Amino acid sequence: MELPRRARGDELLKPGELTRLRQRLRTVAPKHDLATVIVCAFDHRTRMLPFIFADTRMAPAGVRAIGSAMADAGFEKTRIVLQQWNRNFRPSRMQLDGRVPDLFMVSSMSLHSEECMALIRDAHRIDPEHRPLIIAGGPHAVYEPYDLFSAIRALPGSADVVVTGVPRPILSLIEVLLSVRGRGESIRSAFVRARDCGALDDVPGLVYSRGSSNGVPEELIDTGMQRLVGDLDELPHPVLGYRLLEPPSRHATLSTCALAVDQVRKKSPLR
């Protein structure tokens, strides 16, 4: 499947643009006590040779990149959950820092899309007053973002927004939401206001719904392809994500602390 491309000469971010975005977020981060849970969806029924062993001994780069971007931007209350290690994890039971997180992100390959949608539906079981903003991404979102919105009335439960690239679209989305967020207002409420007033329309790399009936979107808005980073030195350092990993367990809930640094190499020896 071939993706569309931006107009020639408009494919890349301007030099320093991502760096300035990261710096702006670090400035406002202390005013917003955000907690974030990032999940790598994994369907254990798909395990097969020659990937057995490697699939559970390597923390995927995608979710680590997102976690690194969040930590780098000043949102250090971030946890990365790998379903490879935590197959019983349930978003409806997650708490981070003693509360339901503000952001719930899920990344998926197409191979694991069924498990991804199950995670999203489970997150919808959280009381609407406390439900986090649900953001979906990963390879499946890049190529088939519309699949992450339920079209079946009998199985409601869609992502609030799908990102078709990282890290610029996610960081820009968060910057817009924090700029319109009122004191004490939830991020999900800020998202609804920003969406309805068109504040997200100029953020490339997003897909989101407008209008719904019984949990089924009536219209999807696609803001187009993201601009790519031309200078890779502008990206957050990927090692930050290793400090945010959820320890392997059989529990449906989150641990009080991330995986100890001296255990990372043992649990994720492949890089």
N, C-alpha and C positions, 0 to 999 in steps of 0.2 A: 504494500500500500504506500503510495507516494503522498507525502504531506504537501500542502500548499506552501508557498514561500512569499516572503515580503518582496516589495519592489526592489529592484537592483539598486544598491547604494543605501538601502534602509534596513539591511539585515542585522546590523550590529548596533549595540549601545554606543553612545558617545564615550570617548575615553574618560575615565574617572566617574562616570555616572553611577555605577554600582557602589563604588567606594563612598561617594557622597550620600547615597541612600542609606548605607549601613551606618554612617556617622550620624545622620539625622535620627535614625531609630534609637541609637544609643543615648541620644539626648533626651528623648521622650520616654524611654523604657521605664525609668524609675517612677514615673507618675502612673504607670499602668501595671499593676501586679498580675501579669498574665501567667497562667499555667497552661502548658501544652502537652498533649500526649500524641505521639506519632506512632502509627502501627504499620508494620510491613506485613501485608496479608500473605498467607501461605496455606495452601490446601495440601495437607499431608497425603491425600489420595493420589497426588500427582508425582510422588517421589519415584524416581527410576534411575537405573544405571545409564550413563556413567557418573551421574551427579550425586548419588548417595554418598554421604560423608561430607562432601564439599558444601552441599546445600544447608547443612546445619552447623558448619564450622567456619562460616564467613559472614560477618555483619555486612549486609548489602550497602553499597555505596550511596544509593538514592536516599534512603531514610537518614543515613549519617550526614549527607550533605544538607538536608533540611534541618536536622537537629543542630548541625554546626552553624548554619545561618541564623537560627533562632538564638543560640547561645552567644554568638558573635555580636548580635544586635542588642544584647542586654537582657534577653528573656531566658534566664538561666533555669527557671522552673520548667524544665522540659524533660520528658522521658521518652525513650525510643523502645517500643515493644516489638519483638520479633516473634511472629507466630510459630516460627521454626522452633523456638525455645519455650514459648508460652501458648500452647495450642488451646488451653482452656480459658484464655483471657476473654472477658466480656466487658465491652465499653459501658454497659448499663450499670456496672458495679465499680467502675474506676473512680478513684480519688487520688489526687496529687496535692501534697501540702495540706491535707485534711479537708479538701473540697473537690467538687466536680470541676474539672479543668474548663478553661474558657474556650480552648481550641482543641478539636479532635481531628487529626489528620490521618488519612489512610492511603498507603501507596500500594499499587498492585500491578503485576503483570497480567496479561490476558488469561494466562494459564490458571491464575488464582482469582479470577473475577467473581466467581460464585461466592467464595469466602469473603471477598471484599464487600459485596452487597449484603451478606449476612451481618458483617460488622456494622455497616451503616444502619441497617434495620434495627439492630440491637441498640445502637446509640439513640435511636428514636424512642426507645422505651423510657428514657430519662424524662422526668417531669419537664414540660415545655418551659417552665419558669427558670429552670436551671440547666437546660440542655445546652451543650457547647455548640459553637459554630462548626459544622461538619465540612471538612475540606478533603477532596479526593484528588489524587495525583498518581504519578508513576507512568510506566510505559503504556499501560492500558488506556489511561486518561489522555495521553498524547495522541494516540491513533483513533480511539473510539470514546471520546468524552461523553457522548450522549447516552451511552450504555449505563452510566452511573446515576441516571435519573430514572426512577421507576415509572413505567408506563402501564402498570397493572394495578387496578384498584384493589384487588384482593391482596396484593403485597406492596402496600405503600411504604415509603421510606427512601428518600433520595438524598444525595449530597446537597448541601446548600450551595456549594460552588466547587467547580472542578478547575484545577490549574493544569495547563498543558505545557509546563516548563518550570525549571527551577534554576537559581533561587529568586531571580528578579520578580516574577509575577507574585509569588507569595509575599515577599517583603513589601512590594508596592501595595498589594491588597491590604496588608496590616497597617501600613502607613496611612492609607485613606481612612480605614475604619477608626484608627486612633484619633485622626484629625476631626472626626464628626462625633466621636463618642462623648456622651454626657457623663457627668460625675455619678459614679455608682451604676451606670448603665452596663448591661451585658454586651459582650462583643457581638453576639447573635442579633440583638436588637439594633445595634449600630449598623450591622450589615444590612438588615432589612431596610433601614432608612437610606443608607448609601445606595443600595440597589434601586430603590424606588425613585430616587431623585436623579438617577443617571450618573452618580459620582464614580461608578466603576467602569463606565463605558470606555474611558480612555486608558484603561490598564490592559495592555495586550497580554494574551495568554490565559484568559478566564472564560469559563462557560458557566452560566447561572440561569436559574428559572425566574420567570415572572408569572404570578397568578398560579393558583393551584385549586384543585377540586378533589377533596378526599385524599390529599397527599400526592396527587398526580399532577406534575407541572402542565400548564397550558401552553407555555411559550418558553423557548430556550434562547438566550442571548449569547452569542459567541463574539468575543472582542478581537479575534484574529490571532495570528501567530506572534509569539514573543520575539523581541529582539535579543540576539545572542550576545554573550560577553566576548569581546574581542581580545582582551588581555586577561588571561587566566589568573594572573597575580592579584586581580581584584576580588577573586572568590575568597570566602572565609576559609580558614585552615581546616581541612577535613578531620584532623585528629580530635577536634572538639567533640565530635559526635560519639567517639568511643567512651567518653566520660558520662554519657547519658543513657547507656543501655540498661534495660530492665533485666535483672538476674533471671536465669532459667528457673521455671517452677511449674507446678501443676495447678496453681491457684487461678481463680477467675479475677482476682483483684491484683492491685499493684503492690510491690514491696515498698517499704518506707524509704529505702535508699537505692540508688542506682548500683549497678555492678561495680565492685571494688576495682580500682585501677589495676591492682596487681593480679586480678583474675581475668582481665580482658584477653591477654595473650593466650591463656589456657582455653577459654571458651571460643575465641575467634582466632585460631592460629593462621588461617588463610587470609591474605589481604590482596 
